[in-house]
Amino acid sequence: MTDAVISGPTAGAGGKLRRPDLSEARIRRRYAAERRFRLYGVLAIGFAVFMLGFLAVTVVAQGYSAFWQTRIALDVNIAADKVDPAGTRLPESLSTGDYQAVARDSLRDLFPEASSRADRRALSDFLSNAAGDDVKRLVMENPNLVGTTQRVEVLASTDIDMLAKGRISRDAAEADRPIKDQAIAWFDKLEADGRVGSAFNVNFFATGDSREPEQAGLGGAMMGTFLTIVTAILLSLPISVAAAIYLEEFAPKNKLTDIIEVNINNLAAVPSIVFGLLGLAVLLGFFGLPRGAPLVGGMVLSLMTLPTIIIATRAALKAVPPSIREAAYGVGASKQQVVMHHVLPLAMPGVMTGAIIGTARAMGESAAVLMIGMVAFIVDVPTSITDSSTVLPVQIFLWADAPERGFVERTSAGIMVMLVFLVLMNAAAVIIRRKFERRW
């Protein structure tokens, strides 16, 4: 009996039985898996962008209003008996005047019906404790204004500022908001008379911290951050570049250099609070340097940025083609001349990029500077690296911990300012790289 011949789509040449070809199915599955992988990547990026956008929108929505401040226009009667106790019109006498009382009395004159002590106190709460400073500044510039009546825009209190910006809901129950119905009626009258306005909050960038939200500013923290970062750069950049050049170009390859390289890489991952503890124990405890000063903060942050800059510099040196070195050796250059005149200039974009990125990371650190005392309440703007100061992350932390509603918008505004600094520093790194980058 002869075997039956199998025909059809599974029969091979000569009618022989063959196994089905599975390569096309495997290819289809592979392409489908690749499409799914790409989809997962797109979804991950989209989710990250969404969360970043949500964070940015939330911060901006809460903090943009801090860049202007509510002011109340008053017809101030600059009474001589209150602003010039000695009656000499000299700066020494004018500087001791009770300008806050002058501004407060001018506001009370607009509401003669507020005769009770409680009403008069509620009216006084319309003005900031620094409202008299606006009148004082005007009188100090022109002493001839004593005894006259002048229209002066004075600083409103935090509650009035929040009400004007819509941060306090009028629809809430009276017991659930800091401003009573009578105060809202007075505010509406002032607004109807055109006495309520707003101006750019210059003090937010020019003054230091304050217990009153409407007077609190980032000026002290910004100057402290600047002095700290400059100190850190001046200390860390030359040491980091010199160490990287030695390790990459001159150091022999042995166990000692291997240990050094491993420790440098490990230092880049050490938590910042460890560096803060080191600064607390050594710089403050042993050497007795001033507590909470930009000098100490810069020294601690320089230790943090050393590994980052060393690693970036070594990577930039490695990226220089060997042909550059060989050509320099070919014309008789020494090892030092090859490195300093040819390799390092070509690696400079990477070096500067690493320095800026390391500095930007240091600027956002708070744990390290908290340990060395840069968490103090600083009212004055520091002028030197030995003055007590604070930095932007710590100032934002202090405001976030404050209970007053006015500090909420200042916290978000501080985050916006710090993010702008970080974006500018990273943009500078990109610009420097593109400007000095050479193609070969």
BELSULLIN-V447168 format. One line per field, one symbol per residue. burial: 1 if it has 16 or more other ideal C-beta (glycine too) atoms within 10 Angstrom, else 0. A space follows every 10 residues. Layout:
burial: ???
This chain:
burial: 0000000000 0000000000 0000000000 0000000000 0000000000 0000000010 0110110111 1101010110 0111000000 0011001111 0111111101 1001000010 0111011101 1111110010 0000110000 0111111111 1111101100 0000001010 0010011001 0000110000 1011001111 0011111111 1111111110 1110111011 1011101110 0000000000 1001001000 0100111111 0011000011 0111111111 1111111111 1111111001 0000100100 0010000110 0111011111 1111111111 1110110111 1111100100 1100101111 1111111110 0001111111 1111111100 1000100010 0110010000
